Amino acid sequence: MFSAEQNCWFVRKVICWRAVASVAWAVLLLPPTMAVFVVLSRFSLLHPIQWISECLSLLTSASAIFSFILLCSVVVVVGFFNLEYYTVIPSIACSKIDLFGQLLHPRQFVHSLAHCIMGVIVAWCCAITIGGRYQTLGSPCTQGDGGPQMCVNEYHLILLLAGAFTGYSHSLLGVIHNMNYVSFHTVQQYKYLRFKGTLPLVVKCSATQSLYSVRNYLVVYFFLGYVPKAWICKTLNLQLNSSLHPLDSIAGLLDLSLLYHLWITGTFLLLTWYITLLLFRIFVTEVYSFPVQSSFTEDAHQCLPKVLTDKQPVILKFLALQDMALLSQHSPSRRLEVFSLSQPGGHPHNWNAISKECLSLLADLTQRLVAHHDTVATNGRAKSQSTGSDKKSASSESSVTSGTEDLLSPRPGVVIRTPASALVRSLAGVPRSPLTAPFTPDLDSPFSFSSPALRRLARTPDAFSPVYGGLQSPHVMRRGPKLWSTSTDTQTNGSPPPSPASASSSTLAVSKPSLLAQFLQSRKEQLPEASSQALFADGQSHIWALEGLSHLVEASFSEDQFGVVQTSLPSILSSMLILQEAVDRHFKLPHASSKPVRSTCSMGDPSYKTLRFALRATLKTAIYRITTTFREHLNAVPMSAEHRKRLQQFLEYKE
């Protein structure tokens, strides 16, 4: 994960020690958690004195100490997997095929196998702790011939298999709910207060997930329980006890004591793992203060401007942006270091590095949004023109070629109109390569855009499109109906509608896809909201960039003695206004503005689902923060007429 040699200082001095501290605290919390499990597993309301004495004697026994050592090793391995698999940018599956591919990934297979084994170990420790009929795998029994034999203890076996099933379910749910995603809290709290406030939710999620896991496990064991039971008997040379009801039957599973012990074992297993995960999230996301500048050259790579501009691990980049956002708000002395000039030379290297990185982040997000919007429009155009035959496609290509020649050759009397959007003009040279495969709705559908104005906004003009610039060349218009045209438009443009005979023949020529092809195609269809979430998956970094830039610009009005910020003010305002136009256009797409559905109780952090809404609010707040500080002084800032008109809306509080 951290491959650069020069960045190993952060892994060695910060991340590893934070992970070790989280595991140490999880191990320290294991004895009270284990004591609660012992008390609840041996609960006896009719014999309270005997219940308490048995719990005390069990907690001090050798078996409990050995179980505690095994549980400590499990917690250490879980902490290692948390360190190895965590991410600050969630992996969002935009289709069911993508999600299926994540579940079948080799890394995920290793993760699931390891958690199955650890689930069996925890379940074995719980079986030893509960005692009684769950004590051992083999138990003496008397068969029909009267001789003593060793029979398999199905109660012990069902508990071990329940641990494996719970571990596997936990691994799969971790992929579905992005449990390896580590988010940064907006409100800074002490670690103890964060843990104390989240612990009730962890207990609730553990109990709820254990209940669902037991329900699913009983269904699986009812139909497939004989398979592991027969394999264990054959491998260990054990017999089946015919005098007892088999547990893979309705009569065997309707045992309230068994159901209770299965549920409490699963709750204890998930609680220990969830506490380890919670502590890891709290420790890793703790604020780290980077020095703005250093007097020693060997420590220059640890300074904030150097960390932001160099190629760094993602967690280091996020912590640096978080520190930059915090110092811009709460640290006047460190802000003065940002506004200071280098000696000798008198250059604002600190401010140039920080502002350049923040503007680069904003430009990258703007480029992705424009590319996503163009891809949606392009796919819609391809979809509307892909219903013809191959001959029609060939004629379309030839007409496009001729239309391109018409566009490139000057014509007298033709007025080429430029597009109205300043965003497209500003980003005309940006390559269109979306970050993720976006949702491609049917743009011909009346539910795609609610009005013709929004349809024209969503259609980004292409340099070789027949509608670009309002050209009316007959060579261009001959290639078929436009994207959002109707049959009447087609007749007006000179292309007659197809006859019923040709339409029926072309329909018959298209072969009906097989059931497997239809199934795969339905799974490949992209989830509309997921594609929007994937665009803003790293939105937290852009939120910090906006907050840091706007607060630094605001503070420069009274603290910038050398005027280093004033030279960057035009580019900062232009980048923010262009990004706001791109965000507004994105929210006019279908499903982009829909609120995410509240998920069930899970340890997965759903905050990434609302990052686009937080970024839109932060962007508007950042622009207002600058305009309310500078007011009439912004009239002296050079910018385009459209940007000045847009900025006037903020000055008049009309946005």
Salt bridges, closest charged atoms under 4 A:
GLU54 OE1 - ARG42 NH1 3.65
GLU154 OE2 - LYS229 NZ 3.22
ASP248 OD1 - LYS229 NZ 3.28
ASP255 OD2 - ARG133 NH2 3.20
GLU286 OE2 - LYS191 NZ 3.29
ASP310 OD2 - LYS306 NZ 3.72
ASP323 OD2 - ARG334 NH2 2.80
GLU357 OE2 - LYS317 NZ 3.61
ASP364 OD2 - ARG368 NH1 2.76
ASP374 OD2 - ARG432 NE 2.90
ASP406 OD1 - ARG411 NH2 3.45
GLU529 OE2 - ARG612 NH2 3.72
ASP538 OD1 - ARG368 NH2 2.85
GLU554 OE1 - HIS551 ND1 3.61
GLU559 OE2 - ARG335 NH2 2.77
ASP584 OD2 - ARG646 NH2 2.98
GLU632 OE2 - HIS633 NE2 3.84
GLU642 OE2 - ARG425 NH2 3.34
GLU652 OE1 - LYS654 NZ 3.00
GLU655 OE2 - ARG646 NE 3.13
